[in-house]
Amino acid sequence: MIMIRLELLSMSLKLVSKEQIMLKKQIRMKKLKASSIPVLTILGVFGAVALALKVMAKALHMTYNEINIIVYYLIIPLSWCIMLDYIIGLPITTPIWILLWIYIIWSKRKFFKDWCDAAFKLSVDFLLKFKRIGWNYWKASVIICVVVPLIIYAVLIILMVNSN
């Protein structure tokens, strides 16, 4: 059952890197054992997030890279700004963030897709640097793009509750 899910996941993500090709081989050779549960969890989270972004991109007639940049660089930080402004009781960071993004979208309007592709590549390059501490791309993606934002949300929610 786990092997079938992992095979479907690997096919749906169109794995291409060396590590991903090696994992595909391990899947085919059924070398992944129960001790690989953390790997399966990371792949599951990565796959779920990637699939959600792909569905959103398709629904909005955008590319995966565009929706990824919009979600991770605009929407999530904007929600943090709104929460922070609520905590401090003044609308300071939200208008600044919105104005910054209005400028970015306006100035890049003729080549926004290309700009998002370049920003996405920089993000991937950043995540690949975590290989130095033993994290592959998937693990770095889940920790940096899922776990860290969730921790930030948790801290902001606690601060919001305590600010009343």
N, C-alpha and C positions, 0 to 999 in steps of 0.2 A: 504494500500500500504506500509506504513512504517512498519507495523507489519510483513508483509510477508518478506520484506527485512531483518528485524531484525532476524526473525526466520531462514532465509537462512544463514545469517551471523553467528548466534550462532551454527547452525549445521556444517557449514564449518570449524569453528575454533575448534570444538570438545571441548567444554567448560568443565572444570573439577573442578575448585576450588569452594570453598563454595560460594563466591560472584557470580561466574559465574552460579552456580546451582540456586541460588536465582534469578538471572536475568532471567534465563530460565523459572522459575516458574512465574515470573511477566509477561513475554512475553505470556505464555500460558493463564494466567488469564487476560491478556489485561489491566494490571494496569498502564502501561506506557502511559502517556498522552503527550499533546503538550509541557508541561513544561519539558519533558525529552529530548528535542532537543539537549542540550549540550551532554547528554549521548549518543544519537544516533550519533552525530558528532564524538565523541571520538571513539565509536565503529566502525564507518565507516572508519575513518582514520586508526585505529588499524587493522581492517579487510583488508583494501586495502594494507597496508604495509605487513601484514602477508601473504596475497595471493601472492603478488609480490615476496616475498622471497621464498614461496613454489614453484612457477612456475620456478624461477631461479634455485632452488635446484634440481628440477626434470630434467630440461634441462641440467644441468651440472653433473647429476648423483651424487649428494651430498645429505647430510641430511640437514634438515631445520636448525639445530644447527650449522652445518659447514658454511653454506652460511650466516647465521646471524652474526657469529663471523667474517668471512672474510669481509663482507660489513661494519659492524659497528666498527671493530677494525683494519682493514687493509685499505680498499678502501676509506672510508670517511676521516679518518685522513690523508691518503696519499694525497688526493686532497687538504686538508688544508695545508699540508706541501708544496706542489707545489705552492699554492697561496701565502703562506708566503714567500717562497724563491723568488718569483717574486716581492713581495713588497720590500724585503730588497735588492734585486738585486744580491744575492749570493745563489748558490745551497748548502745550509747547512743542513736544516732539512730533505729534501727529501732523500738524500743518506743515512742519519742516519736511517731514518724510514725503507727504503728498506733493508738495511743491518740487522736491527733488525728482520724484518720479514723473511728474508732469513735464519737467524739463528734459529728463532722459527720453521719455516717449516722444516728445515733440522734436527734439534734436536728432533722434535716431529713426524718425518715422519712415524715411525712405529705405532704410536698410535695417529695420528692427530685427528681422529674422536672422540676418548675418551677425548683428550685434549679440543676439541671444546665443547663437552658435559659438561665437568666440568666448562669451562669458561662461557658457556651459563647459567648453574645453578647459578654461582656466580652473573651473570648479573640479573637474575630473583630475587635472594635473595636481591640484591641491590635495585631493583625497588619496591619490597614488603616492604622495610623499609619506603617508603613514606606514608605508611598507617598511620603512626604517625601524619601526617599533613592532613589526610583526603583524600588522593589520593588512589584509588584502583589500581590494577595492570595495567589496561588498560590506565587510566589517566596518571599514572607515565610513562608508555611506550611512550605514544604520546608526552608528554611534554619533557621528557628527550631524547628520541630517534628520535623525529621528529622536535619539535619546537626549542629546543636548537641548534641542528645542523643547522637548517635554519637561526637562528639568527647569528651563527658563520659565515655561508656563507655570509650573508648580510654584516656583519662587514668587512670580508675579501674582498668582492667585492668593497665596498666603499673605503677601503684602497688601493686596486689595482688601482681604477680609479683616486684616489687622488695622487698616487705615480708618475703618468706621468707628 
